Amino acid sequence: MKLSEIKEVLKTVETVNFQLPNGTFVPEHFHVTEVGMITKNFIDCGGTVRNEKVVNFQLWDANDFEHRLKPKKLNDIIALSEKVLGIEDLEVEVEFQAETIGKYDLAFNGKDFLLVAKQTACLAQDQCGIPKEKMKVSLKDLQEQSSCCTPNSGCC
């Protein structure tokens, strides 16, 4: 989700909930401890220089059970970060502490924000020698092809 999409959602919801990929929710008393823009400059394994930018939200479970972040407050935090830091309308990445800091993409299901698991991938597969995945076909799904050597044709 882009930052502009999140701001639109926040205008329509009464609560801010984040659901983890396993179906559980970030505790409702979480804090947004950071809103920022992260720039990543790197070289992939094929030698291509790459540049990525994302908006980053960091969520923290503070055991502050009296705390509940309201949509307007989160919108205010976003507006301040845009003004002070010059944050752009980019895709949003969310960090949340589990066994280690997890990074997630963000989606919305009409009620709750969904933390979507991110995956690593080789960005230069054509240069790494990684074979393309072969298409898996079941023999029963193949259509019979005409051939001179079909069963009962007498050619064998």
JORAJO-V279595 format. One record per pair of residues at least 6 apart in sequence whose C-alpha atoms are under 6 Angstrom apart, sorted by the first residue. I is the first residue (numbers start at 1). J is the second residue. If there is no record, write none. Layout:
i: <I I>
j: <J J>
This chain:
i: <1 1 1 1 2 2 2 3 3 10 15 16 17 17 18 18 18 18 19 19 19 20 21 29 29 29 30 30 31 31 32 32 33 34 34 35 35 36 36 37 37 37 37 38 38 39 39 40 40 41 41 42 42 43 43 46 46 54 54 54 55 55 56 56 56 57 58 58 59 93 93 94 94 95 95 96 104 104 104 104 105 105 106 106 106 107 107 108 149>
j: <91 92 106 107 90 91 92 89 90 71 70 71 112 113 25 26 113 114 25 114 115 115 116 65 67 68 60 61 59 60 58 59 58 57 58 56 57 55 56 54 55 56 87 53 54 52 53 51 52 50 51 49 50 49 50 124 127 90 91 92 90 92 92 93 94 94 94 95 96 104 105 103 104 102 103 102 115 116 117 118 115 116 114 115 116 113 114 114 155>
